[in-house]
């Protein structure tokens, strides 16, 4: 009997330990600044980027210096370099965005909230040593916000940013050629706010090289004026654009000729700058949240196009109301979401105070009618964290790696007195 009891507990231990590891596989990296969410806002876009068998990471350390790192995939040993560059980490808009081109050069843009372009690249392929700050095209680079890099199918990069201010800004697109190692302008004004509004976008480049962009309009710097959800795509690197059914756009895209994937009025707690992806067939999926007119509770949503029409589905069953009002970085009880789709399955990553602000994930195997299940990916609260992931690794191998750090945020661009916190890569099994 003693032997049977001992065998039972040994089997239980062997069973439980792998389950715990699978639930929370955290790879430590270093220590990061945490008094704002500057390291963990969703519009960082590319905090983690894989190229071949290497993965790169970037973040601000406790003193506000830009840190870049590299590891072999599946290794827990990072090589880190603290650069000479610093950012205004007290403003959560001033994020670091990173790209890795097909030749192995790192590209960084950082520390913008209506400031001149700050851009640099590594001195050699796979090097963590950054060169001096330099221009890209020299045009419309004096008032930059929300820089984002995206890798293209030919190994080049797409760079998107806002030129102008909230409520009257324009979306600019540049392209980097790895043969000439030069940047060129693709679109001066892709989406035109006509000096009355601006687009807050999310962008995705799918496996076929199609560029998908969706956005909400905002009339002022006040978040409650967010409204509607629009869409466009390009099959030629950003030069020409079309709607989901192939109807060509006459550029620039404006409120009057935009395709509306979903009509959502102002004052609906509609959030800006969330995320989107596409499946293997090139169908776009947009993750966001808003509240229905007859409810006070914002809910996570998924909006997608199946090749014939737009659809939307509520993902969450939240019960706690909140309201989005005012300007600046908000401290909100839920994060903006990120999602990826593969072979009919959807994985929807978020943080919600109703789940103790842990890193969590909704998932379903049947998008139309399948039940949304939910699981926590960490056993600790991450406070103001929002998800960013290694999208290149997902596209290449369907492996989900998340940048995770406990971060804090005072409402309306205020800091929170807090000490440095560990930076991790969470490997979701």
C-alpha positions as a Markdown table, in Angstrom:
| # | Residue | x | y | z |
|---|---|---|---|---|
| 1 | Unk | 0.0 | 0.0 | 0.0 |
| 2 | Unk | 2.8 | 2.4 | 0.9 |
| 3 | Unk | 4.4 | 1.7 | -2.5 |
| 4 | Unk | 1.1 | 2.4 | -4.3 |
| 5 | Unk | 0.6 | 5.7 | -2.4 |
| 6 | Unk | 4.2 | 6.8 | -3.1 |
| 7 | Unk | 3.8 | 5.9 | -6.8 |
| 8 | Unk | 0.5 | 7.9 | -6.9 |
| 9 | Unk | 2.1 | 11.0 | -5.5 |
| 10 | Unk | 5.1 | 10.7 | -7.8 |
| 11 | Unk | 2.8 | 10.4 | -10.8 |
| 12 | Unk | 0.8 | 13.4 | -9.5 |
| 13 | Unk | 4.1 | 15.4 | -9.2 |
| 14 | Unk | 5.2 | 14.5 | -12.7 |
| 15 | Unk | 1.8 | 15.5 | -14.0 |
| 16 | Unk | 1.5 | 18.8 | -12.2 |
| 17 | Unk | 5.0 | 20.2 | -12.8 |
| 18 | Unk | 4.8 | 20.2 | -16.6 |
| 19 | Unk | 1.3 | 21.8 | -16.4 |
| 20 | Unk | 2.6 | 24.6 | -14.2 |
| 21 | Unk | 5.5 | 25.1 | -16.6 |
| 22 | Unk | 3.2 | 25.2 | -19.6 |
| 23 | Unk | 1.0 | 27.7 | -17.9 |
| 24 | Unk | 3.7 | 30.2 | -17.2 |
| 25 | Unk | 7.0 | 29.8 | -19.1 |
| 26 | Unk | 8.8 | 33.1 | -18.2 |
| 27 | Unk | 12.3 | 33.8 | -19.5 |
| 28 | Unk | 14.0 | 36.6 | -17.5 |
| 29 | Unk | 15.7 | 39.4 | -19.4 |
| 30 | Unk | 16.6 | 42.4 | -17.2 |
| 31 | Unk | 15.0 | 45.2 | -15.2 |
| 32 | Unk | 12.9 | 48.0 | -16.8 |
| 33 | Unk | 11.4 | 51.4 | -16.0 |
| 34 | Unk | 7.9 | 50.9 | -14.6 |
| 35 | Unk | 6.5 | 54.3 | -13.4 |
| 36 | Unk | 4.6 | 54.6 | -16.7 |
| 37 | Unk | 3.5 | 52.1 | -19.3 |
| 38 | Unk | 6.1 | 53.3 | -21.8 |
| 39 | Unk | 7.6 | 49.8 | -22.1 |
| 40 | Unk | 4.3 | 48.0 | -22.3 |
| 41 | Unk | 1.8 | 50.1 | -24.4 |
| 42 | Unk | 0.1 | 48.2 | -27.2 |
| 43 | Unk | 1.3 | 50.6 | -29.9 |
| 44 | Unk | 4.9 | 49.7 | -29.3 |
| 45 | Unk | 4.1 | 47.1 | -31.9 |
| 46 | Unk | 7.5 | 45.4 | -32.0 |
| 47 | Unk | 9.1 | 45.0 | -28.6 |
| 48 | Unk | 10.2 | 41.5 | -29.7 |
| 49 | Unk | 11.4 | 40.5 | -33.2 |
| 50 | Unk | 12.8 | 37.2 | -34.5 |
| 51 | Unk | 15.0 | 36.7 | -37.5 |
| 52 | Unk | 16.1 | 33.2 | -38.3 |
| 53 | Unk | 17.1 | 31.5 | -35.0 |
| 54 | Unk | 17.6 | 34.7 | -33.1 |
| 55 | Unk | 15.2 | 36.8 | -31.1 |
| 56 | Unk | 15.8 | 40.5 | -30.3 |
| 57 | Unk | 14.3 | 42.6 | -27.6 |
| 58 | Unk | 14.3 | 46.3 | -26.6 |
| 59 | Unk | 13.1 | 48.3 | -23.6 |
| 60 | Unk | 13.9 | 51.3 | -21.4 |
| 61 | Unk | 15.9 | 50.5 | -18.3 |
| 62 | Unk | 15.2 | 52.1 | -14.9 |
| 63 | Unk | 17.3 | 55.2 | -15.8 |
| 64 | Unk | 15.5 | 55.6 | -19.2 |
| 65 | Unk | 18.3 | 54.3 | -21.4 |
| 66 | Unk | 17.4 | 52.2 | -24.4 |
| 67 | Unk | 18.5 | 48.6 | -23.9 |
| 68 | Unk | 18.6 | 46.1 | -26.8 |
| 69 | Unk | 19.2 | 42.3 | -26.4 |
| 70 | Unk | 19.6 | 39.1 | -28.4 |
| 71 | Unk | 19.3 | 35.4 | -27.7 |
| 72 | Unk | 19.2 | 32.2 | -29.5 |
| 73 | Unk | 15.6 | 31.0 | -29.7 |
| 74 | Unk | 14.9 | 28.4 | -27.0 |
| 75 | Unk | 17.8 | 29.7 | -24.9 |
| 76 | Unk | 17.3 | 31.5 | -21.6 |
| 77 | Unk | 20.6 | 33.4 | -22.0 |
| 78 | Unk | 20.4 | 37.0 | -23.2 |
| 79 | Unk | 23.2 | 39.3 | -24.5 |
| 80 | Unk | 22.1 | 42.8 | -23.5 |
| 81 | Unk | 23.6 | 46.2 | -24.5 |
| 82 | Unk | 22.7 | 49.4 | -22.7 |
| 83 | Unk | 22.9 | 52.1 | -25.4 |
| 84 | Unk | 23.8 | 55.8 | -25.1 |
| 85 | Unk | 20.3 | 56.8 | -26.1 |
| 86 | Unk | 17.7 | 57.9 | -23.6 |
| 87 | Unk | 14.0 | 58.7 | -23.8 |
| 88 | Unk | 11.5 | 60.7 | -21.9 |
| 89 | Unk | 10.0 | 57.7 | -20.1 |
| 90 | Unk | 7.6 | 59.9 | -18.0 |
| 91 | Unk | 5.5 | 60.1 | -21.2 |
| 92 | Unk | 4.1 | 56.7 | -22.1 |
| 93 | Unk | 3.7 | 57.8 | -25.8 |
| 94 | Unk | 7.5 | 57.9 | -26.2 |
| 95 | Unk | 7.9 | 54.2 | -26.9 |
| 96 | Unk | 10.7 | 52.2 | -28.6 |
| 97 | Unk | 9.8 | 50.5 | -31.9 |
| 98 | Unk | 12.2 | 48.0 | -33.4 |
| 99 | Unk | 12.6 | 46.3 | -36.8 |
| 100 | Unk | 15.0 | 43.7 | -38.1 |
| 101 | Unk | 15.5 | 43.7 | -41.9 |
| 102 | Unk | 16.2 | 40.7 | -44.0 |
| 103 | Unk | 19.9 | 41.3 | -44.0 |
| 104 | Unk | 20.0 | 41.2 | -40.2 |
| 105 | Unk | 20.4 | 45.0 | -39.4 |
| 106 | Unk | 18.5 | 46.3 | -36.4 |
| 107 | Unk | 16.4 | 49.5 | -36.8 |
| 108 | Unk | 15.2 | 51.5 | -33.9 |
| 109 | Unk | 12.9 | 54.6 | -33.5 |
| 110 | Unk | 12.2 | 56.0 | -30.1 |
| 111 | Unk | 11.2 | 58.9 | -27.9 |
| 112 | Unk | 8.5 | 60.7 | -29.9 |
| 113 | Unk | 5.4 | 62.6 | -29.0 |
| 114 | Unk | 5.3 | 65.3 | -31.6 |
| 115 | Unk | 9.1 | 65.4 | -31.8 |
| 116 | Unk | 11.6 | 65.3 | -34.6 |
| 117 | Unk | 12.4 | 61.8 | -35.9 |
| 118 | Unk | 14.9 | 59.8 | -33.7 |
| 119 | Unk | 16.0 | 56.8 | -35.8 |
| 120 | Unk | 19.2 | 54.7 | -35.9 |
| 121 | Unk | 20.3 | 51.3 | -37.0 |
| 122 | Unk | 23.0 | 48.8 | -36.1 |
| 123 | Unk | 26.5 | 49.2 | -37.5 |
| 124 | Unk | 26.5 | 45.6 | -38.8 |
| 125 | Unk | 24.1 | 42.6 | -39.2 |
| 126 | Unk | 23.3 | 41.0 | -35.9 |
| 127 | Unk | 25.2 | 43.7 | -34.0 |
| 128 | Unk | 23.8 | 45.3 | -30.8 |
| 129 | Unk | 25.9 | 48.4 | -31.5 |
| 130 | Unk | 23.8 | 51.2 | -32.8 |
| 131 | Unk | 25.0 | 53.9 | -35.2 |
| 132 | Unk | 24.3 | 57.7 | -34.9 |
| 133 | Unk | 20.8 | 59.2 | -35.3 |
| 134 | Unk | 20.0 | 59.8 | -38.9 |
| 135 | Unk | 17.1 | 60.9 | -41.2 |
| 136 | Unk | 15.0 | 58.6 | -43.4 |
| 137 | Unk | 13.7 | 60.8 | -46.2 |
| 138 | Unk | 14.1 | 64.3 | -44.7 |
| 139 | Unk | 10.5 | 65.2 | -45.3 |
| 140 | Unk | 7.8 | 65.5 | -42.7 |
| 141 | Unk | 10.1 | 64.4 | -39.9 |
| 142 | Unk | 9.7 | 67.2 | -37.5 |
| 143 | Unk | 6.5 | 66.2 | -35.8 |
| 144 | Unk | 6.6 | 62.4 | -35.3 |
| 145 | Unk | 4.4 | 60.2 | -33.0 |
| 146 | Unk | 3.7 | 56.4 | -33.0 |
| 147 | Unk | 6.6 | 55.0 | -35.0 |
| 148 | Unk | 6.2 | 51.4 | -36.1 |
| 149 | Unk | 8.3 | 49.0 | -38.2 |
| 150 | Unk | 7.0 | 46.1 | -40.2 |
| 151 | Unk | 9.0 | 43.5 | -42.2 |
| 152 | Unk | 8.0 | 43.0 | -45.8 |
| 153 | Unk | 8.3 | 39.8 | -47.8 |
| 154 | Unk | 11.4 | 40.9 | -49.6 |
| 155 | Unk | 13.3 | 41.6 | -46.4 |
| 156 | Unk | 12.7 | 45.3 | -46.5 |
| 157 | Unk | 10.8 | 47.3 | -43.9 |
| 158 | Unk | 7.8 | 49.4 | -43.8 |
| 159 | Unk | 7.8 | 52.4 | -41.4 |
| 160 | Unk | 4.6 | 54.1 | -40.3 |
| 161 | Unk | 4.1 | 57.2 | -38.1 |
| 162 | Unk | 1.8 | 60.1 | -37.5 |
| 163 | Unk | 2.8 | 63.5 | -38.7 |
| 164 | Unk | 0.9 | 66.1 | -36.8 |
| 165 | Unk | -1.2 | 66.1 | -33.6 |
| 166 | Unk | -4.2 | 64.2 | -32.3 |
| 167 | Unk | -7.3 | 65.4 | -34.1 |
| 168 | Unk | -5.4 | 66.9 | -37.1 |
| 169 | Unk | -2.6 | 64.4 | -38.0 |
| 170 | Unk | -1.8 | 62.3 | -41.1 |
| 171 | Unk | -0.5 | 58.8 | -41.5 |
| 172 | Unk | 2.9 | 58.6 | -43.3 |
| 173 | Unk | 4.5 | 55.5 | -44.8 |
| 174 | Unk | 8.2 | 55.0 | -45.7 |
| 175 | Unk | 9.9 | 51.9 | -47.2 |
| 176 | Unk | 13.4 | 50.6 | -46.7 |
| 177 | Unk | 15.3 | 48.7 | -49.4 |
| 178 | Unk | 17.9 | 46.2 | -48.1 |
| 179 | Unk | 19.8 | 46.3 | -51.4 |
| 180 | Unk | 20.4 | 50.1 | -51.5 |
| 181 | Unk | 20.0 | 50.4 | -47.7 |
| 182 | Unk | 18.0 | 53.6 | -48.2 |
| 183 | Unk | 14.5 | 54.8 | -47.2 |
| 184 | Unk | 12.0 | 56.2 | -49.6 |
| 185 | Unk | 8.6 | 57.7 | -49.2 |
| 186 | Unk | 5.6 | 55.6 | -50.1 |
| 187 | Unk | 2.8 | 57.8 | -48.9 |
| 188 | Unk | 2.9 | 61.4 | -47.7 |
| 189 | Unk | -0.7 | 61.2 | -46.6 |
| 190 | Unk | -2.3 | 57.8 | -46.8 |
| 191 | Unk | -5.2 | 58.7 | -44.5 |
| 192 | Unk | -6.2 | 62.3 | -44.6 |
| 193 | Unk | -7.9 | 63.9 | -41.6 |
| 194 | Unk | -8.7 | 67.0 | -43.7 |
| 195 | Unk | -7.6 | 69.1 | -40.7 |
| 196 | Unk | -10.7 | 68.0 | -38.9 |
| 197 | Unk | -9.8 | 64.6 | -37.5 |
| 198 | Unk | -7.1 | 62.0 | -37.5 |
| 199 | Unk | -6.9 | 58.2 | -37.9 |
| 200 | Unk | -5.6 | 56.0 | -35.0 |
| 201 | Unk | -4.6 | 52.9 | -36.9 |
| 202 | Unk | -3.4 | 49.4 | -36.5 |
| 203 | Unk | -1.4 | 47.7 | -39.3 |
| 204 | Unk | -0.5 | 44.1 | -40.2 |
| 205 | Unk | 1.6 | 42.6 | -43.1 |
| 206 | Unk | 0.4 | 39.1 | -43.9 |
| 207 | Unk | 2.3 | 36.1 | -45.2 |
| 208 | Unk | 1.5 | 37.1 | -48.8 |
| 209 | Unk | 2.9 | 40.6 | -48.3 |
| 210 | Unk | -0.5 | 42.3 | -48.3 |
| 211 | Unk | -0.6 | 45.3 | -46.0 |
| 212 | Unk | -3.8 | 45.6 | -43.9 |
| 213 | Unk | -4.7 | 48.8 | -42.1 |
| 214 | Unk | -7.7 | 49.5 | -40.0 |
| 215 | Unk | -8.4 | 52.6 | -37.9 |
| 216 | Unk | -10.9 | 54.7 | -35.9 |
| 217 | Unk | -11.5 | 58.3 | -36.5 |
| 218 | Unk | -11.0 | 60.9 | -33.7 |
| 219 | Unk | -12.2 | 64.6 | -34.0 |
| 220 | Unk | -10.2 | 66.0 | -31.1 |
| 221 | Unk | -7.5 | 65.0 | -28.6 |
| 222 | Unk | -10.4 | 63.7 | -26.3 |
| 223 | Unk | -10.6 | 59.9 | -26.4 |
| 224 | Unk | -14.5 | 60.0 | -26.2 |
| 225 | Unk | -14.6 | 61.3 | -29.8 |
| 226 | Unk | -13.3 | 58.0 | -31.2 |
| 227 | Unk | -15.8 | 56.6 | -33.7 |
| 228 | Unk | -16.3 | 54.0 | -36.4 |
| 229 | Unk | -13.9 | 51.3 | -37.6 |
| 230 | Unk | -12.5 | 51.6 | -41.2 |
| 231 | Unk | -10.3 | 49.3 | -43.4 |
| 232 | Unk | -7.9 | 49.4 | -46.4 |
| 233 | Unk | -5.3 | 47.0 | -47.9 |
| 234 | Unk | -2.4 | 47.2 | -50.3 |
| 235 | Unk | -1.1 | 44.3 | -52.4 |
| 236 | Unk | 1.9 | 46.3 | -53.9 |
| 237 | Unk | 3.9 | 47.5 | -50.9 |
| 238 | Unk | 1.7 | 50.5 | -50.0 |
| 239 | Unk | 1.5 | 52.3 | -53.4 |
| 240 | Unk | -2.1 | 51.5 | -54.3 |
| 241 | Unk | -4.9 | 50.6 | -51.9 |
| 242 | Unk | -8.3 | 48.9 | -52.1 |
| 243 | Unk | -11.3 | 47.9 | -50.0 |
| 244 | Unk | -11.9 | 44.4 | -48.7 |
| 245 | Unk | -13.9 | 43.5 | -51.9 |
| 246 | Unk | -11.1 | 44.8 | -54.2 |
| 247 | Unk | -12.7 | 48.2 | -55.0 |
| 248 | Unk | -9.8 | 50.6 | -55.6 |
| 249 | Unk | -9.3 | 53.7 | -53.4 |
| 250 | Unk | -8.7 | 57.1 | -54.7 |
| 251 | Unk | -5.9 | 58.4 | -52.4 |
| 252 | Unk | -5.7 | 59.9 | -49.9 |
| 253 | Unk | -8.4 | 58.0 | -48.0 |
| 254 | Unk | -10.8 | 60.4 | -46.2 |
| 255 | Unk | -13.9 | 60.0 | -44.1 |
| 256 | Unk | -16.1 | 60.3 | -47.3 |
| 257 | Unk | -14.5 | 57.5 | -49.2 |
| 258 | Unk | -13.3 | 55.1 | -46.5 |
| 259 | Unk | -14.7 | 51.6 | -46.1 |
| 260 | Unk | -16.5 | 51.2 | -42.8 |
| 261 | Unk | -16.1 | 47.8 | -41.3 |
| 262 | Unk | -18.3 | 48.7 | -38.4 |
| 263 | Unk | -20.2 | 51.9 | -37.5 |
| 264 | Unk | -19.7 | 52.9 | -33.9 |
| 265 | Unk | -20.8 | 56.3 | -32.6 |
| 266 | Unk | -18.8 | 58.7 | -30.5 |
| 267 | Unk | -19.1 | 58.3 | -26.7 |
| 268 | Unk | -19.2 | 54.5 | -27.0 |
| 269 | Unk | -16.0 | 53.9 | -25.0 |
| 270 | Unk | -14.4 | 52.8 | -28.3 |
| 271 | Unk | -10.6 | 52.5 | -27.8 |
| 272 | Unk | -8.0 | 53.6 | -30.3 |
| 273 | Unk | -4.8 | 51.7 | -31.4 |
| 274 | Unk | -5.5 | 48.1 | -30.8 |
| 275 | Unk | -4.3 | 45.4 | -33.1 |
| 276 | Unk | -5.1 | 43.4 | -36.2 |
| 277 | Unk | -3.9 | 40.3 | -38.0 |
| 278 | Unk | -4.9 | 38.1 | -41.0 |
| 279 | Unk | -5.3 | 34.4 | -41.6 |
| 280 | Unk | -3.6 | 32.3 | -44.3 |
| 281 | Unk | -6.3 | 33.3 | -46.8 |
| 282 | Unk | -5.6 | 37.0 | -46.2 |
| 283 | Unk | -8.8 | 37.7 | -44.3 |
| 284 | Unk | -8.4 | 40.6 | -41.8 |
| 285 | Unk | -9.2 | 40.3 | -38.1 |
| 286 | Unk | -9.4 | 43.4 | -35.9 |
| 287 | Unk | -9.4 | 43.3 | -32.0 |
| 288 | Unk | -10.9 | 46.1 | -30.1 |
| 289 | Unk | -13.5 | 47.1 | -27.5 |
| 290 | Unk | -16.5 | 49.3 | -27.1 |
| 291 | Unk | -19.9 | 49.3 | -25.3 |
| 292 | Unk | -23.4 | 48.8 | -26.7 |
| 293 | Unk | -25.8 | 51.8 | -26.5 |
| 294 | Unk | -28.0 | 49.9 | -24.0 |
| 295 | Unk | -25.0 | 49.0 | -21.7 |
| 296 | Unk | -22.5 | 50.7 | -19.5 |
| 297 | Unk | -20.0 | 47.9 | -19.7 |
| 298 | Unk | -17.4 | 47.9 | -22.6 |
| 299 | Unk | -16.8 | 44.5 | -24.0 |
| 300 | Unk | -13.9 | 43.0 | -26.1 |
| 301 | Unk | -14.9 | 42.5 | -29.7 |
| 302 | Unk | -13.6 | 40.8 | -32.8 |
| 303 | Unk | -14.4 | 42.3 | -36.2 |
| 304 | Unk | -13.4 | 40.3 | -39.3 |
| 305 | Unk | -14.0 | 39.9 | -43.0 |
| 306 | Unk | -14.6 | 36.4 | -44.4 |
| 307 | Unk | -14.0 | 37.3 | -48.1 |
| 308 | Unk | -17.7 | 38.2 | -48.6 |
| 309 | Unk | -18.8 | 40.5 | -45.8 |
| 310 | Unk | -17.8 | 42.1 | -42.5 |
| 311 | Unk | -18.8 | 40.4 | -39.2 |
| 312 | Unk | -18.4 | 41.3 | -35.5 |
| 313 | Unk | -18.7 | 39.2 | -32.4 |
| 314 | Unk | -18.5 | 40.0 | -28.7 |
| 315 | Unk | -15.6 | 38.1 | -27.1 |
| 316 | Unk | -15.9 | 38.9 | -23.3 |
| 317 | Unk | -18.7 | 38.9 | -20.8 |
| 318 | Unk | -17.4 | 41.7 | -18.6 |
| 319 | Unk | -19.5 | 43.1 | -15.7 |
| 320 | Unk | -17.6 | 46.2 | -14.5 |
| 321 | Unk | -18.4 | 49.5 | -16.2 |
| 322 | Unk | -15.9 | 52.2 | -17.0 |
| 323 | Unk | -15.9 | 55.4 | -19.1 |
| 324 | Unk | -13.2 | 56.8 | -21.4 |
| 325 | Unk | -13.0 | 60.6 | -21.0 |
| 326 | Unk | -10.3 | 63.2 | -21.5 |
| 327 | Unk | -6.8 | 63.2 | -23.1 |
| 328 | Unk | -3.4 | 61.8 | -22.5 |
| 329 | Unk | -2.5 | 58.3 | -21.5 |
| 330 | Unk | -5.4 | 56.7 | -19.6 |
| 331 | Unk | -5.2 | 54.2 | -16.7 |
| 332 | Unk | -7.9 | 51.8 | -17.8 |
| 333 | Unk | -9.1 | 48.6 | -16.0 |
| 334 | Unk | -8.6 | 46.6 | -19.2 |
| 335 | Unk | -5.8 | 46.6 | -21.7 |
| 336 | Unk | -6.1 | 47.1 | -25.4 |
| 337 | Unk | -6.1 | 43.6 | -26.9 |
| 338 | Unk | -4.0 | 41.7 | -29.4 |
| 339 | Unk | -5.0 | 38.7 | -31.4 |
| 340 | Unk | -3.7 | 36.2 | -33.9 |
| 341 | Unk | -5.6 | 33.7 | -36.1 |
| 342 | Unk | -4.6 | 30.4 | -37.5 |
| 343 | Unk | -6.6 | 27.6 | -39.2 |
| 344 | Unk | -9.9 | 28.9 | -37.9 |
| 345 | Unk | -8.6 | 29.3 | -34.3 |
| 346 | Unk | -8.3 | 32.7 | -32.7 |
| 347 | Unk | -6.2 | 33.7 | -29.7 |
| 348 | Unk | -7.1 | 37.0 | -28.1 |
| 349 | Unk | -4.6 | 38.4 | -25.5 |
| 350 | Unk | -5.6 | 40.9 | -22.9 |
| 351 | Unk | -5.4 | 42.2 | -19.3 |
| 352 | Unk | -8.6 | 42.8 | -17.2 |
| 353 | Unk | -9.1 | 43.9 | -13.6 |
| 354 | Unk | -11.9 | 41.4 | -13.4 |
| 355 | Unk | -9.2 | 38.7 | -13.7 |
| 356 | Unk | -6.8 | 40.4 | -11.2 |
| 357 | Unk | -5.0 | 42.2 | -14.1 |
| 358 | Unk | -3.1 | 39.1 | -15.1 |
| 359 | Unk | -1.9 | 38.3 | -18.6 |
| 360 | Unk | -4.9 | 36.4 | -20.0 |
| 361 | Unk | -6.1 | 34.9 | -23.2 |
| 362 | Unk | -9.5 | 34.1 | -24.8 |
| 363 | Unk | -9.4 | 31.4 | -27.4 |
| 364 | Unk | -11.9 | 29.6 | -29.6 |
| 365 | Unk | -11.6 | 26.8 | -32.2 |
| 366 | Unk | -14.8 | 27.9 | -34.1 |
| 367 | Unk | -15.0 | 31.6 | -34.7 |
| 368 | Unk | -18.6 | 31.8 | -35.8 |
| 369 | Unk | -20.4 | 29.9 | -33.1 |
| 370 | Unk | -17.6 | 28.4 | -30.9 |
| 371 | Unk | -17.5 | 29.1 | -27.2 |
| 372 | Unk | -14.9 | 31.6 | -26.1 |
| 373 | Unk | -12.7 | 30.0 | -23.4 |
| 374 | Unk | -10.3 | 31.9 | -21.2 |
| 375 | Unk | -7.1 | 31.2 | -19.3 |
| 376 | Unk | -4.6 | 33.2 | -17.3 |
| 377 | Unk | -1.1 | 33.1 | -18.7 |
| 378 | Unk | 0.5 | 34.5 | -15.5 |
| 379 | Unk | -0.2 | 34.0 | -11.8 |
| 380 | Unk | 0.6 | 37.6 | -11.0 |
| 381 | Unk | -0.9 | 41.0 | -11.8 |
| 382 | Unk | 0.8 | 43.1 | -14.4 |
| 383 | Unk | -1.1 | 46.3 | -13.6 |
| 384 | Unk | -0.9 | 48.7 | -16.6 |
| 385 | Unk | 0.6 | 46.2 | -19.0 |
| 386 | Unk | -0.7 | 45.8 | -22.5 |
| 387 | Unk | 0.3 | 43.0 | -24.9 |
| 388 | Unk | 3.0 | 43.1 | -27.5 |
| 389 | Unk | 4.3 | 39.9 | -29.2 |
| 390 | Unk | 6.9 | 38.6 | -31.6 |
| 391 | Unk | 4.7 | 38.7 | -34.7 |
| 392 | Unk | 7.5 | 37.5 | -37.0 |
| 393 | Unk | 7.9 | 34.4 | -34.9 |
| 394 | Unk | 4.1 | 33.8 | -35.0 |
| 395 | Unk | 3.9 | 34.2 | -38.7 |
| 396 | Unk | 6.9 | 31.9 | -39.3 |
| 397 | Unk | 6.3 | 29.2 | -36.7 |
| 398 | Unk | 2.9 | 29.9 | -35.0 |
| 399 | Unk | 4.8 | 30.3 | -31.7 |
| 400 | Unk | 3.4 | 32.9 | -29.3 |
| 401 | Unk | 6.1 | 34.9 | -27.3 |
| 402 | Unk | 4.9 | 38.0 | -25.3 |
| 403 | Unk | 6.8 | 40.9 | -23.8 |
| 404 | Unk | 5.8 | 41.0 | -20.1 |
| 405 | Unk | 6.6 | 43.5 | -17.5 |
| 406 | Unk | 4.7 | 44.8 | -14.5 |
| 407 | Unk | 4.2 | 48.5 | -15.3 |
| 408 | Unk | 2.1 | 51.3 | -13.8 |
| 409 | Unk | 0.4 | 54.4 | -15.2 |
| 410 | Unk | -1.1 | 57.5 | -13.7 |
| 411 | Unk | -4.2 | 58.7 | -15.5 |
| 412 | Unk | -3.7 | 61.6 | -17.9 |
| 413 | Unk | 0.1 | 61.3 | -18.4 |
| 414 | Unk | 1.1 | 61.1 | -14.7 |
| 415 | Unk | 3.7 | 58.8 | -13.3 |
| 416 | Unk | 3.3 | 56.4 | -10.4 |
| 417 | Unk | 6.0 | 56.1 | -7.7 |
| 418 | Unk | 7.3 | 52.6 | -8.3 |
| 419 | Unk | 10.6 | 50.7 | -8.3 |
| 420 | Unk | 12.1 | 48.9 | -11.4 |
| 421 | Unk | 10.4 | 45.6 | -12.4 |
| 422 | Unk | 11.7 | 42.5 | -14.2 |
| 423 | Unk | 11.3 | 42.2 | -18.0 |
| 424 | Unk | 10.3 | 38.7 | -19.2 |
| 425 | Unk | 9.5 | 36.9 | -22.4 |
| 426 | Unk | 6.4 | 34.8 | -21.8 |
| 427 | Unk | 6.5 | 31.7 | -24.0 |
| 428 | Unk | 2.9 | 30.5 | -24.4 |
| 429 | Unk | 2.8 | 26.8 | -24.9 |
